[in-house]
Amino acid sequence: MYNTAQKSRRERVVPDLNFHPSGRHYLQIPGPSPVPDRILRAISYPTIDHRGPEFGALGRKVLAGIRGVFKTEHPVVIYPASGTGAWEAALSNTMNKGDAVLMYETGHFASLWKNMAERLGLQPEFLGMSGLEGWRRGVQADMIEARLRKDVRHEIKAVCVVHNETSTGVTSDIRAVRRAIDAAGHPALLMVDTISGLASADYRHDEWGVDVTISGSQKGLMLPPGISFNAVSPKALEVAKRATLPKSFWAWDEIIEMNKTGYWPYTPSTNLLYGLSEALDMITHEGLDNVFERHQNLAAACRAAVRAWGLEIQCVEEACHSPVLTGVMMPSGVDADLVRKLIYENFNMSLGAGLGKVKGLMFRIGHLGDCNDLTLVATLGGCQMGLRMSGIQLKGDGVAAALDYLQGAAKPVARYPHEHAPPANQALQTRLAG
């Protein structure tokens, strides 16, 4: 039993799970990203026997399709797990206890991966620029090359980097990292986390010489969280034969063998694989290169808005600006989390928080996955109103700057159903002339 005062306090603490304001919630964090209706409908299909023939056909389809997104001819392992699980799978399948791994610090998620390596009994060495400055730039490949040249006994067994650092909005040059490893003549494996980059930012597992690529379902693939991936090179598979870190659930060999017929050695995420199948169809229909172009345009428009506001972009290297998200630095003395709270409460829009070293200093605007020009315009409108309501003196109209960019980059994305229908402007001119 509790008294009225206790009940009142309890009611204030427990969130209202039936809170459904008009319109859709704007989920503009850099993942999980909004799930399109057609994917939600696919996930709602009746669950089937994961040992039956229909499931085998589904498994073969998604396993073939996901290789195209990673741009690889080699196996892609799909786990019923989050991206964190795929991190562990990459390390546990290739490493031995006490192995040295070189990991580059670009932000919060690079730091978490390094913490995992320590918990697994590895010896991670964290390379990077000191302080906050290192979180505003991409991987410095020359630092990796210099460190590997000193490792004449080849004690370092892997180089681990984050492709698109979700906490900072920085996209690193993976090709440069591969060149650095090769220039040093070092045999270390190259492992890359592209959890937030896959299907949003250009990524080429085979061409860029990556040995293990880690990703997840809840970003560019537009799915809920719950499945993750390891794309694996022949070199990594060979190293795995001699790796002794404990693994069972994560072990590549058994999964890859069963995947040849479209099945898994344990119960997979059946309904999420339905969703993955639909997502792959959507990406194929739009064309992967068109997906990348759309994300680049949305990112450029978002940066145009931030600059028009007179605010700083978290990433200070032009070549490393992420097509997935934009980090917005707040003026000195302004708590970014309070700005986010105000925007959420007034406009039903969620923005990404600053994490780790940048907590309270910035917020993150996600423009990935099922996002288009008008989605971004509405997002920037909510940000601009919230910034003004927070008392921040903006230099100019960021929404107008984004509109100018998007209008200049616009191209037709919708089609009238009748093949021979005249263009809209021509039909209008004909009607007016008549």
C-alpha positions in Angstrom: 0.0 0.0 0.0 1.1 3.5 -0.6 -0.6 6.8 0.3 -1.9 9.5 -2.1 1.3 11.5 -2.0 3.3 8.4 -3.0 0.8 7.6 -5.8 1.1 11.1 -7.1 4.9 10.9 -7.2 4.7 7.5 -8.9 2.3 8.9 -11.6 4.7 11.7 -12.2 7.6 9.3 -12.8 6.0 6.7 -14.9 5.7 7.8 -18.6 2.4 7.8 -20.3 2.7 4.9 -22.8 -0.6 6.0 -24.5 0.8 9.4 -25.5 -0.1 9.8 -29.1 -0.2 13.4 -30.3 -1.4 14.2 -33.8 0.8 13.4 -36.7 3.8 11.1 -36.7 6.6 11.4 -34.2 9.7 12.8 -35.9 12.5 10.3 -35.0 15.5 12.2 -36.2 18.2 10.5 -34.2 21.0 8.8 -36.1 19.4 5.4 -35.5 17.3 3.5 -34.9 15.8 5.2 -38.0 12.1 5.4 -38.9 10.8 2.1 -40.2 8.8 2.4 -43.4 5.2 1.2 -43.4 5.9 -1.5 -46.1 8.7 -3.0 -43.9 6.4 -2.9 -40.8 3.8 -4.8 -42.9 6.4 -7.3 -44.0 7.5 -7.9 -40.4 3.8 -8.6 -39.4 3.6 -11.6 -41.8 2.7 -14.8 -39.9 5.8 -16.5 -38.5 6.8 -19.6 -40.4 8.7 -22.8 -39.7 12.4 -21.8 -39.7 13.2 -25.4 -40.8 10.6 -25.4 -43.6 11.0 -24.9 -47.3 9.6 -21.4 -47.4 12.1 -20.2 -44.9 15.0 -21.7 -46.9 13.9 -19.6 -49.9 13.7 -16.5 -47.7 17.2 -17.2 -46.2 18.8 -17.7 -49.6 17.3 -14.4 -50.9 18.4 -12.2 -48.0 21.9 -13.8 -47.8 22.4 -13.1 -51.5 20.9 -9.6 -51.4 22.9 -8.4 -48.4 26.1 -9.2 -50.1 25.2 -6.6 -52.7 24.8 -3.9 -50.1 28.2 -4.7 -48.6 29.6 -5.0 -52.1 31.2 -8.3 -51.5 31.3 -11.7 -53.2 32.2 -13.4 -49.9 30.0 -14.6 -46.9 27.9 -12.2 -44.9 26.9 -13.7 -41.5 23.5 -12.5 -40.1 23.0 -12.7 -36.4 19.8 -12.3 -34.3 21.6 -9.6 -32.2 22.4 -5.9 -32.0 25.5 -4.4 -33.6 27.3 -4.9 -30.3 27.0 -8.6 -30.8 28.5 -8.3 -34.3 31.5 -6.5 -32.7 32.0 -9.4 -30.4 31.6 -11.9 -33.2 34.3 -10.1 -35.3 36.8 -10.3 -32.4 36.0 -13.7 -31.0 36.2 -15.4 -34.4 39.7 -14.1 -35.2 41.6 -13.4 -32.0 43.4 -15.3 -29.2 43.5 -14.3 -25.6 46.2 -11.6 -25.1 46.4 -10.5 -28.7 47.3 -6.9 -29.4 44.8 -4.9 -31.5 45.2 -1.4 -32.7 42.0 0.6 -32.4 41.5 4.2 -33.5 39.6 6.7 -31.3 37.1 8.7 -33.4 34.3 8.9 -30.8 32.0 7.2 -28.3 31.4 4.0 -30.3 35.1 3.4 -31.1 35.6 3.7 -27.3 32.9 1.1 -26.5 34.5 -1.3 -29.0 37.8 -0.9 -27.3 36.2 -1.5 -23.9 34.8 -4.8 -25.3 38.2 -5.8 -26.5 39.5 -5.4 -23.0 36.7 -7.5 -21.5 37.4 -10.3 -24.0 41.0 -10.5 -22.8 42.7 -8.7 -25.7 45.3 -5.9 -25.4 43.8 -2.9 -27.3 46.0 0.0 -28.0 44.0 3.2 -28.5 45.4 5.5 -31.1 44.2 9.0 -32.0 44.4 12.7 -31.4 44.1 14.0 -27.9 41.1 15.6 -26.3 38.0 16.7 -28.0 39.8 17.5 -31.2 40.2 13.8 -32.0 36.4 13.5 -31.9 36.0 16.2 -34.6 38.1 14.5 -37.2 38.3 11.2 -39.1 40.9 8.4 -38.8 44.4 9.7 -39.5 45.8 6.9 -41.6 49.3 8.1 -41.4 49.3 7.5 -37.6 48.2 3.9 -38.2 51.0 3.4 -40.8 53.6 4.9 -38.4 52.5 2.7 -35.6 52.5 -0.5 -37.7 56.0 0.2 -39.0 57.2 0.1 -35.5 55.6 -3.3 -34.9 58.4 -5.2 -36.6 57.5 -8.5 -34.8 53.9 -8.2 -36.1 52.4 -8.5 -32.7 49.4 -6.4 -33.6 46.8 -8.8 -35.0 44.1 -6.4 -36.2 43.4 -2.7 -36.9 39.9 -1.7 -35.9 38.3 1.5 -37.1 34.8 3.0 -37.3 33.7 4.0 -40.7 30.8 6.3 -39.8 31.2 7.4 -36.1 27.5 7.8 -35.1 28.4 9.9 -32.0 30.2 12.7 -33.9 29.0 12.7 -37.6 32.5 11.9 -38.9 33.0 9.5 -41.8 36.5 8.1 -42.2 38.4 7.1 -45.3 38.7 3.3 -45.2 40.6 3.1 -48.4 43.3 5.3 -46.8 43.5 2.9 -43.8 43.9 -0.1 -46.1 46.7 1.7 -48.0 48.4 2.5 -44.7 48.4 -1.1 -43.6 49.8 -2.2 -47.0 52.4 0.5 -47.0 53.7 -0.7 -43.6 53.8 -4.3 -45.0 51.8 -5.5 -42.0 49.7 -8.6 -42.0 47.1 -7.3 -39.5 43.4 -7.8 -40.3 41.4 -4.7 -41.1 38.1 -4.6 -39.1 35.6 -1.9 -39.8 32.4 -0.9 -38.0 29.9 0.6 -40.5 26.9 0.0 -38.3 25.5 3.5 -39.1 27.1 3.8 -42.6 25.8 0.7 -44.4 23.2 1.5 -47.0 23.6 5.2 -46.4 27.3 6.0 -47.1 29.3 4.4 -49.9 31.0 1.3 -48.6 32.9 -1.4 -50.5 34.0 -4.4 -48.5 35.9 -6.2 -51.2 37.4 -3.3 -53.1 38.7 -1.6 -50.0 40.3 -4.7 -48.7 38.4 -5.0 -45.5 38.6 -8.3 -43.7 35.7 -8.1 -41.3 32.9 -5.5 -41.7 30.4 -5.1 -38.8 26.9 -3.6 -39.3 23.4 -3.6 -38.0 19.8 -3.4 -39.1 18.5 -0.3 -37.5 20.2 2.5 -39.5 20.3 2.6 -43.3 18.6 -0.7 -43.7 15.5 0.9 -42.1 14.7 -2.0 -39.8 14.1 -2.2 -36.1 17.1 -3.2 -34.0 17.7 -6.9 -33.7 19.9 -8.2 -36.5 23.5 -7.6 -37.2 26.1 -8.6 -39.7 29.7 -9.7 -40.2 31.0 -9.5 -43.8 34.0 -11.8 -43.9 37.0 -12.0 -46.2 38.8 -15.2 -47.2 41.8 -14.1 -45.1 39.6 -13.6 -42.0 38.1 -17.1 -42.5 41.6 -18.6 -42.7 42.7 -16.7 -39.5 39.5 -17.9 -37.8 40.7 -21.5 -38.1 43.4 -20.8 -35.6 41.5 -18.4 -33.3 41.0 -19.7 -29.8 38.8 -17.1 -28.0 35.7 -18.9 -26.8 32.7 -18.7 -29.1 29.7 -20.8 -29.9 26.7 -18.6 -30.8 29.0 -16.3 -32.7 31.1 -19.0 -34.5 31.3 -18.3 -38.3 32.0 -21.9 -39.4 28.7 -23.5 -38.5 26.6 -20.6 -39.6 28.3 -20.2 -43.0 27.9 -23.9 -43.6 24.2 -24.0 -42.9 23.6 -20.7 -44.7 24.5 -22.5 -48.0 21.0 -23.9 -48.0 19.3 -20.8 -46.4 19.1 -22.0 -42.8 20.8 -21.2 -39.5 22.1 -23.5 -36.7 19.7 -21.8 -34.3 16.4 -19.9 -34.4 16.9 -16.8 -36.5 14.9 -13.6 -36.3 12.3 -14.9 -38.8 10.1 -11.8 -39.0 13.0 -9.4 -39.1 14.3 -11.3 -42.0 11.0 -10.7 -43.7 11.6 -7.0 -43.1 15.2 -7.3 -44.4 13.9 -8.9 -47.6 11.6 -5.9 -48.1 14.3 -3.4 -47.3 16.6 -5.0 -49.9 13.8 -4.7 -52.4 13.4 -1.0 -51.7 17.1 -0.4 -51.9 17.4 -2.3 -55.2 14.4 -0.5 -56.7 15.9 2.9 -55.8 19.4 1.8 -56.8 22.2 1.8 -54.2 24.1 4.6 -55.9 20.9 6.7 -55.9 20.5 5.9 -52.2 24.0 7.3 -51.6 23.3 10.4 -53.6 20.1 11.1 -51.7 21.9 10.9 -48.4 24.7 13.2 -49.6 22.1 15.8 -50.7 20.2 15.6 -47.4 23.5 16.0 -45.5 24.6 19.0 -47.6 21.3 20.7 -47.1 21.4 20.1 -43.4 24.9 21.6 -43.2 23.8 24.6 -45.2 21.1 25.2 -42.5 23.6 24.9 -39.6 26.0 27.3 -41.3 23.1 29.8 -41.9 22.2 29.6 -38.2 25.8 30.6 -37.5 26.5 27.4 -35.5 29.4 25.1 -35.7 29.3 21.6 -37.3 30.9 19.0 -35.0 33.0 17.5 -37.8 35.7 20.1 -38.8 37.1 18.1 -41.8 35.1 18.9 -44.9 36.0 15.6 -46.5 34.8 13.6 -43.5 31.3 15.1 -43.2 28.8 12.3 -42.7 25.9 11.7 -45.1 24.1 10.0 -42.2 23.9 12.6 -39.5 25.1 16.1 -38.7 26.4 17.1 -35.3 25.4 20.7 -34.2 27.6 22.4 -31.6 25.9 24.7 -29.2 27.2 28.2 -28.3 29.2 28.4 -25.1 27.0 28.1 -22.0 24.1 26.4 -23.8 23.1 22.9 -22.7 22.3 20.9 -25.8 20.3 18.4 -23.9 17.9 21.2 -22.6 17.5 22.3 -26.2 16.7 18.8 -27.3 14.2 18.5 -24.4 12.4 21.7 -25.4 12.2 20.5 -29.1 10.8 17.1 -28.0 8.2 18.6 -25.7 7.0 21.2 -28.1 7.3 19.6 -31.5 7.3 15.8 -30.8 10.7 15.4 -32.4 13.6 13.4 -31.1 17.2 14.4 -31.8 20.4 12.6 -30.9 22.2 13.4 -27.7 25.8 14.2 -27.4 27.7 11.2 -26.0 30.9 10.8 -24.0 33.2 13.8 -24.4 30.6 15.9 -26.2 27.6 15.3 -23.9 25.7 18.5 -23.5 27.8 20.3 -26.0 26.0 19.2 -29.2 22.9 17.5 -30.6 22.8 15.2 -33.6 20.3 15.4 -36.5 19.8 12.1 -38.3 19.0 12.2 -42.0 19.3 8.5 -42.9 17.2 5.6 -44.1 13.6 6.4 -45.1 14.2 10.2 -45.2 13.5 12.6 -48.1 13.7 16.3 -48.8 10.4 17.2 -47.0 11.3 15.1 -44.0 14.5 17.1 -43.6 12.8 20.4 -44.1 10.3 19.7 -41.3 13.1 18.5 -39.1 15.1 21.7 -39.6 12.0 23.7 -39.0 11.6 22.1 -35.6 15.2 22.6 -34.8 15.1 26.3 -35.8 12.0 27.0 -33.7 13.5 25.2 -30.8 16.8 27.0 -31.0 15.0 30.3 -31.1 12.8 29.4 -28.1 16.0 28.4 -26.3 17.2 32.0 -26.6 20.0 31.3 -29.1 20.6 34.2 -31.4 20.7 32.7 -34.9 22.6 34.4 -37.6 20.1 33.6 -40.4 17.4 31.4 -41.7 18.7 27.8 -41.8 15.4 26.4 -43.2 15.6 28.8 -46.2 19.2 27.9 -46.8 18.3 24.2 -46.9 15.4 24.9 -49.2 17.7 26.7 -51.6 20.1 23.7 -51.7 17.4 21.1 -52.0 15.6 23.0 -54.8 18.9 23.2 -56.7 19.5 19.5 -56.3 15.9 18.3 -56.9 15.1 15.7 -59.6 11.9 13.8 -60.3 11.2 10.9 -57.9 7.5 10.4 -58.5 5.9 9.3 -61.8 2.3 9.7 -63.1 0.8 6.2 -63.6 -0.1 6.7 -67.2 3.0 6.1 -69.4 2.1 8.7 -72.0 0.8 11.4 -69.7 2.4 14.8 -70.6 4.6 16.5 -68.0 2.6 18.5 -65.5 3.8 21.9 -66.7 2.9 21.0 -70.3 -0.6 19.8 -69.3 -1.1 23.0 -67.4 0.0 25.1 -70.3 -2.3 23.2 -72.7 -5.3 23.8 -70.4 -4.6 27.5 -70.0 -4.1 27.9 -73.8 -7.4 26.2 -74.5 
